[in-house]
Amino acid sequence: MEAQRIALDEYLGQAFNRIPVAMIVVNKLGEIIRTNELAETTFGYANDELIGQKVEVLLPSRYRHKHPGYRSGFLSEPSARPMGAGRDLSGLRKDGSEFPVEVGINPVETGEGPMILSVILDLSERKQGEKRIQDALQQKDLLLKEVHHRVKNNLQVIHSLLDLQALKISDTDMVDLLRDSQNRIRSMSLIHQTLYQSQNFAQVDFQRFLGELLPRLTESYGARSRRVNIDIRALEVKLPINDAIPCGLIVNELVSNALKHGFPDDRCGTVLVEIRQDEDQVVELSISDDGQGIPPERDLARSESLGLQLVNLLTRQLHGQLDIQRCNPTRFTLRFRMGDKP
């Protein structure tokens, strides 16, 4: 029986030595009683250099004065637990270098009294990996910010070129076409500006975008829109850029149509832009006005208007459904599932 126990002790000793985590046994006085091979490698000591030493030798000096108190507290209520939960812990190698660690402590009853078994994980590689990921994410954010900034600037250059071209044209119909193109370009530019100024490059704050777009849109129509009020209701709606750009262009087209055709003879009125999303990520975008309405004889399905053709094209791009109410009020309602694209 005694021989079997010796054999078992030898086996357990070999297993302790070969476990692929650093392990240290400490008595109630804080003296190191036993270490395994990985503990020696991790801290850079030979076994005989550690046995009998206070465990505080493995801690940075700034932590040593508090450690005996922590050890006494653990021994008074012994249970397996992580050491220093919620705090960043550091170990100290023989060469004086520090490294991040995670420590689990376990009470052990032995014939020589209560002991503490410490399991130490060297987090150096994990922390370095996390830093590499953080650096890569930061670089990606900077790149995305620069891309959005450059796209916005290039669109503004195109907007200015169209403005210069309009100054050389006397045909009012042609000037109106150029203005419509400018407004479409401005809409796309403002989406990129909103992203550039945001901390989240995946989502466009649509209320902020509408707050920038619609006042500028009314300005572009001058006296024609002076007596028309624009009301925006878009609380807490954020869209992916692949949804935000077509939605922005749709708002641009439908509000432009309302300002151009809905309020003749300086009629007063209101254009209401509403957008909401539900828990199932279904977005409902509605543009309505209390103007004169759409004549019943006008065939919207076969309209030659570039604006309405563009609205229908963008609705298909969003895999959405467009419902139209011709009057009292005139309302275009688009419904689509956010991100529901091939």
GIGIKA-V678916 format. One record per helix or strand of 2 or more residues. SS is the DSSP state (A for helix, B for strand). FROM is the first residue (numbers start at 1). TO is the last residue. Records with the same first field share a line. If there is no record, write none. Layout:
# GIGIKA-V678916
SS: FROM-TO / FROM-TO
This chain:
# GIGIKA-V678916
A: 2-18 / 37-43 / 47-50 / 55-58 / 61-76 / 124-167 / 172-196 / 206-220 / 222-225 / 241-261 / 300-302 / 306-317
B: 22-27 / 31-35 / 81-82 / 89-92 / 98-110 / 113-122 / 203-205 / 228-233 / 238-240 / 269-277 / 282-289 / 321-325 / 330-337
